[in-house]
Amino acid sequence: MKTIAEPLILSIAETVRLLGLPRRTLYRLMNAGALPPSFKLGGKRVFRRADLEKWIALGLPPIERFLTLTERKR
């Protein structure tokens, strides 16, 4: 039996399901700069699954702290 790998890039709908948030709350957090960086891919806003999982594992730190811990730039 084949197993299906989890997608590495998540759409807004997939991110909402992963985080268990209403879509409106996700957009509010995005606008506040409180989530790991997202980017446009093919005209759609997407997130890296690894960034979201790392952010969760670190205890949902403020984004500047998350970026420092992961040595990423906005």
N, C-alpha and C positions, 0 to 999 in steps of 0.2 A: 504494500500500500504506500502510495506517495504522500509525502507531507508537503503542504504548501507553506513556503517561507513567508514570514511577515514582511510587508512592504517596508522599504527603507525610507521612502518619502511618503508623507501623509498629507492628504487633502484636508481642508477645513472640516469636512464631515467626519473623516477618520480621526482627526485630532480631538474633536468634540467627544467622540466615543471613547478614545483612549483616556482622556482626562476626566470624563464623566461630568462635563460642564454643559450648560445650555449654550447654544451658539452665540447668543447675545453677550453672555459673560466672557466667552472666548474673545469676541471682538473688543469688548471693553478692556480686557487685559492686554490685548495686542496694541490698542491705541495708547494705553498707559505705559507701554514698553516693559511690561512685567513678565513677558514670556521669552524663552529662548528665540533667537532670530529666526524669522521666516524669510522666504524669498519667493519670487515669481518664477514659475516654470510653465511655459506654454500659455501664458496669460492667466494662470491660476496661482493663488497664494498657497504655498505648501510649507511644511515643517520637516526637518530631519527627525526621524524616530529616535535616533541615538541621542540627539540633543534633549528631546523631551524626557526620555528615560533617565538620562544622567541628571537632569534638573530635578526630577522626582526623587531619585536616589540620594541626592544631596540635601533633600529636605525643602525643596522649593525656595532656594535663596533668592534675594533680590537679584535682578538680572546683572547688575554690574559685578556683584560677587561671583555669580555663576560664570561670567565671561573671564574673570580673573582666575578662578579655579580651573577652568578648562583652557586657559590661554588663548581665548578667541577674541576677535575684535568685532565690534558691531558693524 
